[in-house]
Amino acid sequence: MINKIVMTMASLRLLSGTLEICAAMLMLRWNQIDKALVVNSSLALVGPLVLITTTTIGLIGISDKLSAAKMVWITVGVTCLLIGILKK
């Protein structure tokens, strides 16, 4: 039997991947640079949101197995990742 938390995380990633494929198909269909940039910019918002959501769900799932110090280090690490991804 598949763990509910793992299933939720995997489902979010499948949804994100499906959105990526649909966006690529839209870009090809419209065949215009300005519209492709709009679609691409929209995806730039989805990626970090999926990262935050799946990480949060995973951390909730293992929170009873981690000490408070480890949770802080994980939170700091994810924050650094997001700063690196979103910083322009």
WOHURA-V771409 format. One record per pair of residues at least 12 apart in sequence whose ideal C-beta (glycine too) atoms are under 6 Angstrom apart, sorted by sequence separation. I is the first residue (numbers start at 1). GAP is how many residues later the second one is. D is the distance in Angstrom with one decimal. If there is no record, write none. Layout:
# WOHURA-V771409
I|GAP|D  I|GAP|D
This chain:
# WOHURA-V771409
27|12|5.5  26|13|5.5  23|16|4.9  23|20|5.4  55|23|5.5  19|27|6.0  16|34|4.4  48|37|5.9  12|38|5.8  12|41|5.9  12|42|5.2  9|45|4.7  9|48|5.5  8|49|5.6  9|49|5.9  5|52|5.9  5|56|3.7
